[in-house]
Amino acid sequence: MWSDMIGNTIGLIALALGWRRSILTWPAQLLSGVVLVGAYASAHLSGGVGKQLLVIGVAAWGWWQWNRGRQQAQDGSIAVRFASWKERGLLLAGAVLGTLAVGGLFTLYPSLSWSPWADAYIFVGTLVAMVAQARGLVEFWFAWLLVDLVGVPLAFSSGLAFSGLVYVIYFALVIWGMRDWWLRTRTAPVLEGAAA
């Protein structure tokens, strides 16, 4: 499907921009989400549609967050840091409770998704990853890895082969991006309030 290919190509660009901590990652994610709504709707993956609507909303919020936090790293990009233990706990609790709630909803209404728990996991995992990214947290890369572990097989089994292939590429880029952000936390001091 063309929408699958175009949306995911833009998504790859967004990931590369996020790796470089460019503010342009957010409009690219927003555009990718808009295009992928059509792809997932045609594959009858309500969780995927919901995920992309979520991507659109969180991309707008992330764009605003990064505009506020820009110029806080020495090179003019967004400063990155590791989450506190409290933030990690909140992200994990949100992921578990959100997955249970969304999975329960999809189970109660089977017309929403043919794969309710996998869809719920991807839907909520995407939200957790994007919130962490908007706050400049290195942990967002780990969240994307966990989403990809379920997203790759689900995309292939749903007939979205291009999405599956892109998720495999995402996986490699996520490893590189995680390494880059991790190293940045060791070489550059994070200014107070950089991710607020």
Protein Blocks (a to p, Z undefined) as FASTA:
>chain_A
ZZlmmmmmmmmmmmmmmmnopaklmmmmmmmmmmmmmmmmmnopaklmmmmmmmmmmmmm
mmmmmmmmgokamnopacdddddfklmmmmmmmmmmmmmmmmmmmmmmmmlpcblmlmmm
mmmmmmmmmmmmmnopaklmmmmmmmmmmmmmmmmmnopamlmmmmmmmmmmmmmmmmmm
mmmmmmpccdehklZZ
